[in-house]
């Protein structure tokens, strides 16, 4: 019971012969996911899905979202997800793709803000937007299921178009308009957040992240504070508490086991840290939930 929240790779969703795919278009009508999505988990992939009908209750980083017809759902690597409930008539069009697909093939991560720092993980489309996105999904689905010598390149180009279409919708939903190009400082903040997602269960010092990014702890904290309103130390603590809260949702885990999973020296050190950061002891948090 000391294992961390599981992180699933794309092959957990793909079928035989698709294990090395950079792009995966599931057919939920014939094959259901083989992993327990109703429990907290992470994924090392990106996913965009459009709800066609039905309703689902989704938690992302413990925040609840209702998914209904016309909602677009974004799943980015490393965030904690949990499908609390899914109606029997829930139907969706979904596309999975790897980090390598984005960075290797088009570098869109730097230009499409919704893939890097989503302002929300579920947002409602207008009827015309939902219809247009559904058409793009269907076109991608058709090409995905059509054998062709250049199928991989065809899929990449169509997916690029879908990403930019969704990115434009996402940007229009923001009051500030399209995002500006990232400075080096902003890029460092993004890299810092990614490192925190990967290492916060073991590394809780600002110096570790600063050394990894080849900057001083003071400079890193100033950059993070300017960009997010929170210091680097506050970001690290928040990530640890988020992981702890998700682990504490499993009543079978003792507080001691959660502390051990997060590499605290003992249960008391973990409890002090948790209460200082969240305002509640681990036991009180469980009772409140």
KENU-826620 format. One record per residue (C-alpha): residue number from 1; x, y, z. Coordinates in Angstrom, 2 decimals. Layout:
<atoms>
<atom num="NUM" xx="X" yy="Y" zz="Z"/>
...
</atoms>
This chain:
<atoms>
<atom num="1" xx="0.00" yy="0.00" zz="0.00"/>
<atom num="2" xx="3.01" yy="2.32" zz="-0.24"/>
<atom num="3" xx="2.91" yy="2.74" zz="-4.02"/>
<atom num="4" xx="2.30" yy="6.19" zz="-5.45"/>
<atom num="5" xx="-0.64" yy="7.17" zz="-7.60"/>
<atom num="6" xx="-0.16" yy="5.11" zz="-10.79"/>
<atom num="7" xx="1.00" yy="6.73" zz="-14.03"/>
<atom num="8" xx="-0.33" yy="5.01" zz="-17.15"/>
<atom num="9" xx="1.36" yy="5.09" zz="-20.53"/>
<atom num="10" xx="-0.48" yy="5.24" zz="-23.82"/>
<atom num="11" xx="-0.21" yy="1.45" zz="-24.47"/>
<atom num="12" xx="-2.54" yy="0.95" zz="-21.47"/>
<atom num="13" xx="-5.31" yy="2.30" zz="-23.71"/>
<atom num="14" xx="-4.10" yy="1.10" zz="-27.11"/>
<atom num="15" xx="-4.75" yy="-2.38" zz="-28.40"/>
<atom num="16" xx="-2.36" yy="-5.09" zz="-29.71"/>
<atom num="17" xx="-0.01" yy="-3.78" zz="-32.34"/>
<atom num="18" xx="-0.57" yy="-0.16" zz="-31.28"/>
<atom num="19" xx="1.84" yy="-0.07" zz="-28.35"/>
<atom num="20" xx="4.32" yy="2.23" zz="-30.10"/>
<atom num="21" xx="1.73" yy="4.54" zz="-31.65"/>
<atom num="22" xx="2.25" yy="8.27" zz="-31.27"/>
<atom num="23" xx="-1.42" yy="8.87" zz="-32.02"/>
<atom num="24" xx="-4.28" yy="6.67" zz="-30.85"/>
<atom num="25" xx="-7.98" yy="7.04" zz="-31.68"/>
<atom num="26" xx="-9.96" yy="4.67" zz="-29.41"/>
<atom num="27" xx="-13.17" yy="2.93" zz="-30.35"/>
<atom num="28" xx="-14.98" yy="2.82" zz="-27.01"/>
<atom num="29" xx="-17.91" yy="0.97" zz="-28.59"/>
<atom num="30" xx="-15.79" yy="-2.16" zz="-29.08"/>
<atom num="31" xx="-13.03" yy="-1.83" zz="-26.47"/>
<atom num="32" xx="-13.22" yy="-0.34" zz="-22.99"/>
<atom num="33" xx="-10.10" yy="0.90" zz="-21.12"/>
<atom num="34" xx="-8.39" yy="-1.88" zz="-19.18"/>
<atom num="35" xx="-7.37" yy="0.32" zz="-16.25"/>
<atom num="36" xx="-9.40" yy="1.53" zz="-13.22"/>
<atom num="37" xx="-10.19" yy="5.10" zz="-14.29"/>
<atom num="38" xx="-12.50" yy="5.59" zz="-11.31"/>
<atom num="39" xx="-9.44" yy="5.75" zz="-9.04"/>
<atom num="40" xx="-6.86" yy="8.58" zz="-9.02"/>
<atom num="41" xx="-4.23" yy="8.14" zz="-11.75"/>
<atom num="42" xx="-1.88" yy="10.06" zz="-14.00"/>
<atom num="43" xx="-1.06" yy="9.61" zz="-17.67"/>
<atom num="44" xx="2.11" yy="10.33" zz="-19.64"/>
<atom num="45" xx="0.08" yy="11.39" zz="-22.69"/>
<atom num="46" xx="-2.13" yy="14.19" zz="-23.96"/>
<atom num="47" xx="-5.80" yy="13.58" zz="-24.65"/>
<atom num="48" xx="-8.54" yy="15.71" zz="-26.16"/>
<atom num="49" xx="-12.11" yy="14.48" zz="-26.14"/>
<atom num="50" xx="-15.47" yy="15.87" zz="-27.16"/>
<atom num="51" xx="-18.56" yy="14.68" zz="-25.28"/>
<atom num="52" xx="-21.38" yy="13.88" zz="-27.71"/>
<atom num="53" xx="-24.01" yy="12.84" zz="-25.18"/>
<atom num="54" xx="-24.47" yy="11.63" zz="-21.61"/>
<atom num="55" xx="-22.81" yy="12.93" zz="-18.48"/>
<atom num="56" xx="-19.65" yy="12.23" zz="-16.51"/>
<atom num="57" xx="-18.21" yy="13.54" zz="-13.25"/>
<atom num="58" xx="-14.47" yy="14.11" zz="-13.52"/>
<atom num="59" xx="-11.89" yy="15.26" zz="-11.00"/>
<atom num="60" xx="-8.65" yy="16.87" zz="-12.20"/>
<atom num="61" xx="-6.16" yy="17.61" zz="-9.43"/>
<atom num="62" xx="-9.11" yy="16.94" zz="-7.06"/>
<atom num="63" xx="-11.19" yy="19.77" zz="-8.60"/>
<atom num="64" xx="-14.61" yy="18.50" zz="-9.78"/>
<atom num="65" xx="-15.88" yy="19.00" zz="-13.32"/>
<atom num="66" xx="-19.21" yy="18.04" zz="-14.93"/>
<atom num="67" xx="-18.85" yy="16.78" zz="-18.50"/>
<atom num="68" xx="-21.97" yy="17.03" zz="-20.67"/>
<atom num="69" xx="-22.75" yy="17.18" zz="-24.39"/>
<atom num="70" xx="-20.63" yy="19.78" zz="-26.16"/>
<atom num="71" xx="-17.92" yy="19.82" zz="-23.51"/>
<atom num="72" xx="-14.29" yy="19.55" zz="-24.55"/>
<atom num="73" xx="-12.05" yy="17.70" zz="-22.08"/>
<atom num="74" xx="-8.29" yy="18.22" zz="-21.96"/>
<atom num="75" xx="-6.00" yy="15.71" zz="-20.28"/>
<atom num="76" xx="-2.39" yy="16.80" zz="-20.01"/>
<atom num="77" xx="0.52" yy="14.73" zz="-18.73"/>
<atom num="78" xx="1.02" yy="14.24" zz="-15.01"/>
<atom num="79" xx="-2.15" yy="15.88" zz="-13.63"/>
<atom num="80" xx="-4.19" yy="13.65" zz="-11.32"/>
<atom num="81" xx="-7.42" yy="12.46" zz="-12.93"/>
<atom num="82" xx="-10.35" yy="10.46" zz="-11.58"/>
<atom num="83" xx="-13.59" yy="9.60" zz="-13.38"/>
<atom num="84" xx="-16.00" yy="9.58" zz="-10.45"/>
<atom num="85" xx="-19.04" yy="8.53" zz="-12.48"/>
<atom num="86" xx="-19.97" yy="7.99" zz="-16.13"/>
<atom num="87" xx="-23.54" yy="7.59" zz="-17.36"/>
<atom num="88" xx="-24.41" yy="4.53" zz="-19.43"/>
<atom num="89" xx="-25.22" yy="6.69" zz="-22.47"/>
<atom num="90" xx="-21.94" yy="8.63" zz="-22.25"/>
<atom num="91" xx="-20.41" yy="8.91" zz="-25.72"/>
<atom num="92" xx="-17.26" yy="10.74" zz="-26.66"/>
<atom num="93" xx="-14.77" yy="11.22" zz="-29.47"/>
<atom num="94" xx="-11.22" yy="11.08" zz="-28.14"/>
<atom num="95" xx="-7.70" yy="11.35" zz="-29.45"/>
<atom num="96" xx="-4.57" yy="10.39" zz="-27.49"/>
<atom num="97" xx="-1.08" yy="11.50" zz="-28.44"/>
<atom num="98" xx="2.33" yy="11.33" zz="-26.83"/>
<atom num="99" xx="4.63" yy="14.06" zz="-25.56"/>
<atom num="100" xx="7.09" yy="13.04" zz="-28.27"/>
<atom num="101" xx="4.49" yy="13.62" zz="-30.96"/>
<atom num="102" xx="4.17" yy="17.25" zz="-29.90"/>
<atom num="103" xx="7.84" yy="18.02" zz="-29.33"/>
<atom num="104" xx="9.26" yy="15.99" zz="-32.23"/>
<atom num="105" xx="6.79" yy="16.65" zz="-34.98"/>
<atom num="106" xx="5.68" yy="20.23" zz="-34.62"/>
<atom num="107" xx="6.77" yy="21.82" zz="-31.38"/>
<atom num="108" xx="3.22" yy="23.06" zz="-30.81"/>
<atom num="109" xx="3.55" yy="22.90" zz="-27.05"/>
<atom num="110" xx="5.28" yy="26.27" zz="-27.08"/>
<atom num="111" xx="2.59" yy="27.89" zz="-29.20"/>
<atom num="112" xx="-0.62" yy="26.31" zz="-27.97"/>
<atom num="113" xx="-1.06" yy="27.48" zz="-24.40"/>
<atom num="114" xx="-3.89" yy="25.07" zz="-23.59"/>
<atom num="115" xx="-1.45" yy="22.17" zz="-23.91"/>
<atom num="116" xx="1.03" yy="23.68" zz="-21.46"/>
<atom num="117" xx="-1.00" yy="25.51" zz="-18.83"/>
<atom num="118" xx="-4.73" yy="24.91" zz="-19.30"/>
<atom num="119" xx="-6.92" yy="27.54" zz="-17.68"/>
<atom num="120" xx="-9.52" yy="24.78" zz="-17.28"/>
<atom num="121" xx="-9.64" yy="21.10" zz="-18.11"/>
<atom num="122" xx="-13.27" yy="21.07" zz="-19.21"/>
<atom num="123" xx="-14.96" yy="23.84" zz="-21.16"/>
<atom num="124" xx="-18.27" yy="24.15" zz="-22.94"/>
<atom num="125" xx="-18.28" yy="24.76" zz="-26.68"/>
<atom num="126" xx="-21.00" yy="26.61" zz="-28.53"/>
<atom num="127" xx="-23.16" yy="24.45" zz="-30.79"/>
<atom num="128" xx="-21.35" yy="25.59" zz="-33.99"/>
<atom num="129" xx="-17.94" yy="25.07" zz="-32.34"/>
<atom num="130" xx="-18.93" yy="21.57" zz="-31.17"/>
<atom num="131" xx="-20.19" yy="20.69" zz="-34.66"/>
<atom num="132" xx="-16.95" yy="21.86" zz="-36.30"/>
<atom num="133" xx="-14.73" yy="20.06" zz="-33.81"/>
<atom num="134" xx="-16.81" yy="16.89" zz="-34.22"/>
<atom num="135" xx="-16.28" yy="17.07" zz="-38.00"/>
<atom num="136" xx="-12.51" yy="17.33" zz="-37.46"/>
<atom num="137" xx="-12.61" yy="14.35" zz="-35.09"/>
<atom num="138" xx="-14.61" yy="12.30" zz="-37.60"/>
<atom num="139" xx="-12.19" yy="13.14" zz="-40.40"/>
<atom num="140" xx="-9.28" yy="12.13" zz="-38.18"/>
<atom num="141" xx="-11.11" yy="8.93" zz="-37.23"/>
<atom num="142" xx="-11.70" yy="8.07" zz="-40.89"/>
<atom num="143" xx="-8.03" yy="8.49" zz="-41.79"/>
<atom num="144" xx="-6.97" yy="6.64" zz="-38.63"/>
<atom num="145" xx="-8.97" yy="3.59" zz="-39.79"/>
<atom num="146" xx="-7.84" yy="3.78" zz="-43.44"/>
<atom num="147" xx="-4.65" yy="1.88" zz="-44.38"/>
<atom num="148" xx="-2.20" yy="4.02" zz="-46.30"/>
<atom num="149" xx="1.54" yy="4.00" zz="-46.97"/>
<atom num="150" xx="1.80" yy="7.49" zz="-45.47"/>
<atom num="151" xx="-0.90" yy="7.05" zz="-42.81"/>
<atom num="152" xx="1.33" yy="8.26" zz="-39.97"/>
<atom num="153" xx="2.17" yy="11.56" zz="-41.68"/>
<atom num="154" xx="-1.46" yy="12.05" zz="-42.72"/>
<atom num="155" xx="-2.60" yy="11.61" zz="-39.11"/>
<atom num="156" xx="0.03" yy="14.02" zz="-37.82"/>
<atom num="157" xx="-1.05" yy="16.74" zz="-40.21"/>
<atom num="158" xx="-4.75" yy="16.32" zz="-39.45"/>
<atom num="159" xx="-4.06" yy="16.27" zz="-35.72"/>
<atom num="160" xx="-2.03" yy="19.47" zz="-36.04"/>
<atom num="161" xx="-5.05" yy="21.11" zz="-37.62"/>
<atom num="162" xx="-7.31" yy="19.89" zz="-34.81"/>
<atom num="163" xx="-4.88" yy="21.20" zz="-32.19"/>
<atom num="164" xx="-4.83" yy="24.66" zz="-33.72"/>
<atom num="165" xx="-8.63" yy="24.63" zz="-34.04"/>
<atom num="166" xx="-9.04" yy="23.75" zz="-30.37"/>
<atom num="167" xx="-6.31" yy="26.21" zz="-29.39"/>
<atom num="168" xx="-8.12" yy="29.05" zz="-31.15"/>
<atom num="169" xx="-11.39" yy="28.18" zz="-29.37"/>
<atom num="170" xx="-9.57" yy="28.01" zz="-26.05"/>
<atom num="171" xx="-7.90" yy="31.38" zz="-26.61"/>
<atom num="172" xx="-11.18" yy="33.03" zz="-27.60"/>
<atom num="173" xx="-12.66" yy="31.89" zz="-24.30"/>
<atom num="174" xx="-10.05" yy="33.93" zz="-22.43"/>
<atom num="175" xx="-10.60" yy="37.61" zz="-21.80"/>
<atom num="176" xx="-6.99" yy="38.49" zz="-22.48"/>
<atom num="177" xx="-6.93" yy="37.31" zz="-26.09"/>
<atom num="178" xx="-4.26" yy="35.13" zz="-27.64"/>
<atom num="179" xx="-1.19" yy="34.38" zz="-25.52"/>
<atom num="180" xx="2.05" yy="36.22" zz="-26.07"/>
<atom num="181" xx="5.24" yy="34.43" zz="-27.02"/>
<atom num="182" xx="7.04" yy="32.94" zz="-24.05"/>
<atom num="183" xx="10.15" yy="34.59" zz="-22.66"/>
<atom num="184" xx="13.01" yy="32.55" zz="-21.26"/>
<atom num="185" xx="11.70" yy="33.29" zz="-17.77"/>
<atom num="186" xx="8.26" yy="31.94" zz="-18.64"/>
<atom num="187" xx="9.82" yy="28.86" zz="-20.21"/>
<atom num="188" xx="11.76" yy="28.25" zz="-16.99"/>
<atom num="189" xx="8.56" yy="28.49" zz="-14.97"/>
<atom num="190" xx="6.89" yy="25.91" zz="-17.21"/>
<atom num="191" xx="9.92" yy="23.62" zz="-16.90"/>
<atom num="192" xx="9.88" yy="24.11" zz="-13.11"/>
<atom num="193" xx="6.23" yy="23.05" zz="-12.91"/>
<atom num="194" xx="6.93" yy="19.94" zz="-14.96"/>
<atom num="195" xx="9.85" yy="19.03" zz="-12.69"/>
<atom num="196" xx="7.67" yy="19.52" zz="-9.61"/>
<atom num="197" xx="5.10" yy="17.11" zz="-11.03"/>
<atom num="198" xx="7.81" yy="14.50" zz="-11.55"/>
<atom num="199" xx="9.91" yy="14.89" zz="-8.40"/>
<atom num="200" xx="7.91" yy="16.54" zz="-5.59"/>
<atom num="201" xx="7.24" yy="13.24" zz="-3.79"/>
<atom num="202" xx="10.99" yy="12.97" zz="-3.13"/>
<atom num="203" xx="12.45" yy="16.46" zz="-3.60"/>
<atom num="204" xx="10.99" yy="19.33" zz="-1.60"/>
<atom num="205" xx="13.85" yy="21.82" zz="-1.65"/>
<atom num="206" xx="13.89" yy="24.80" zz="-4.02"/>
<atom num="207" xx="17.62" yy="24.24" zz="-4.51"/>
<atom num="208" xx="17.07" yy="20.86" zz="-6.19"/>
<atom num="209" xx="14.87" yy="22.44" zz="-8.87"/>
<atom num="210" xx="17.07" yy="25.50" zz="-9.24"/>
<atom num="211" xx="20.17" yy="23.34" zz="-9.70"/>
<atom num="212" xx="18.36" yy="21.20" zz="-12.28"/>
<atom num="213" xx="17.39" yy="24.34" zz="-14.21"/>
<atom num="214" xx="20.87" yy="25.90" zz="-13.77"/>
<atom num="215" xx="19.62" yy="29.01" zz="-11.94"/>
<atom num="216" xx="19.89" yy="30.20" zz="-8.34"/>
<atom num="217" xx="17.10" yy="29.39" zz="-5.86"/>
<atom num="218" xx="16.48" yy="33.13" zz="-5.37"/>
<atom num="219" xx="16.14" yy="33.75" zz="-9.11"/>
<atom num="220" xx="13.84" yy="30.76" zz="-9.56"/>
<atom num="221" xx="11.57" yy="31.86" zz="-6.72"/>
<atom num="222" xx="11.40" yy="35.39" zz="-8.12"/>
<atom num="223" xx="10.45" yy="34.08" zz="-11.59"/>
<atom num="224" xx="7.80" yy="31.73" zz="-10.22"/>
<atom num="225" xx="6.39" yy="34.41" zz="-7.91"/>
<atom num="226" xx="6.17" yy="36.93" zz="-10.75"/>
<atom num="227" xx="4.47" yy="34.46" zz="-13.09"/>
<atom num="228" xx="2.08" yy="32.74" zz="-10.68"/>
<atom num="229" xx="1.78" yy="34.80" zz="-7.51"/>
<atom num="230" xx="3.27" yy="31.94" zz="-5.47"/>
<atom num="231" xx="6.88" yy="31.24" zz="-4.57"/>
<atom num="232" xx="8.70" yy="28.13" zz="-5.77"/>
<atom num="233" xx="8.52" yy="26.71" zz="-2.25"/>
<atom num="234" xx="4.75" yy="27.25" zz="-2.15"/>
<atom num="235" xx="4.36" yy="25.47" zz="-5.51"/>
<atom num="236" xx="6.36" yy="22.48" zz="-4.27"/>
<atom num="237" xx="4.38" yy="22.29" zz="-1.03"/>
<atom num="238" xx="1.07" yy="22.52" zz="-2.91"/>
<atom num="239" xx="2.12" yy="19.67" zz="-5.23"/>
<atom num="240" xx="3.05" yy="17.46" zz="-2.27"/>
<atom num="241" xx="-0.25" yy="18.19" zz="-0.49"/>
<atom num="242" xx="-2.21" yy="17.50" zz="-3.68"/>
<atom num="243" xx="-0.55" yy="14.10" zz="-3.99"/>
<atom num="244" xx="-1.15" yy="13.45" zz="-0.30"/>
<atom num="245" xx="-4.85" yy="14.35" zz="-0.53"/>
<atom num="246" xx="-5.33" yy="12.00" zz="-3.47"/>
<atom num="247" xx="-3.59" yy="9.19" zz="-1.56"/>
<atom num="248" xx="-5.65" yy="9.90" zz="1.56"/>
<atom num="249" xx="-8.84" yy="9.39" zz="-0.44"/>
<atom num="250" xx="-8.03" yy="5.69" zz="-0.32"/>
<atom num="251" xx="-9.32" yy="4.79" zz="3.15"/>
<atom num="252" xx="-7.30" yy="1.56" zz="3.08"/>
<atom num="253" xx="-4.07" yy="3.57" zz="3.32"/>
<atom num="254" xx="-2.90" yy="4.59" zz="6.77"/>
<atom num="255" xx="-1.42" yy="8.03" zz="7.36"/>
<atom num="256" xx="1.87" yy="6.25" zz="8.01"/>
<atom num="257" xx="1.74" yy="4.61" zz="4.58"/>
<atom num="258" xx="0.99" yy="7.95" zz="2.88"/>
<atom num="259" xx="3.95" yy="9.51" zz="4.70"/>
<atom num="260" xx="6.19" yy="6.63" zz="3.61"/>
<atom num="261" xx="4.97" yy="6.88" zz="0.02"/>
<atom num="262" xx="5.90" yy="10.58" zz="-0.04"/>
<atom num="263" xx="9.30" yy="9.90" zz="1.54"/>
<atom num="264" xx="8.85" yy="11.79" zz="4.79"/>
<atom num="265" xx="11.12" yy="10.71" zz="7.62"/>
<atom num="266" xx="8.12" yy="9.66" zz="9.69"/>
<atom num="267" xx="4.37" yy="10.10" zz="10.09"/>
<atom num="268" xx="4.75" yy="13.05" zz="12.45"/>
<atom num="269" xx="6.90" yy="15.04" zz="10.01"/>
<atom num="270" xx="4.32" yy="14.41" zz="7.30"/>
<atom num="271" xx="1.42" yy="15.42" zz="9.55"/>
<atom num="272" xx="3.16" yy="18.66" zz="10.55"/>
<atom num="273" xx="3.89" yy="19.49" zz="6.91"/>
<atom num="274" xx="0.34" yy="18.65" zz="5.80"/>
<atom num="275" xx="-1.30" yy="20.73" zz="8.54"/>
<atom num="276" xx="1.02" yy="23.70" zz="7.97"/>
<atom num="277" xx="0.27" yy="23.70" zz="4.25"/>
<atom num="278" xx="-3.42" yy="22.76" zz="4.18"/>
<atom num="279" xx="-4.64" yy="23.93" zz="7.58"/>
<atom num="280" xx="-5.87" yy="20.47" zz="8.57"/>
<atom num="281" xx="-4.22" yy="17.36" zz="9.90"/>
<atom num="282" xx="-4.38" yy="14.30" zz="7.61"/>
<atom num="283" xx="-6.98" yy="12.69" zz="9.86"/>
<atom num="284" xx="-9.08" yy="15.87" zz="9.99"/>
<atom num="285" xx="-8.89" yy="16.16" zz="6.19"/>
<atom num="286" xx="-10.24" yy="12.61" zz="5.86"/>
<atom num="287" xx="-13.07" yy="13.33" zz="8.27"/>
<atom num="288" xx="-13.96" yy="16.56" zz="6.48"/>
<atom num="289" xx="-14.08" yy="14.79" zz="3.12"/>
</atoms>
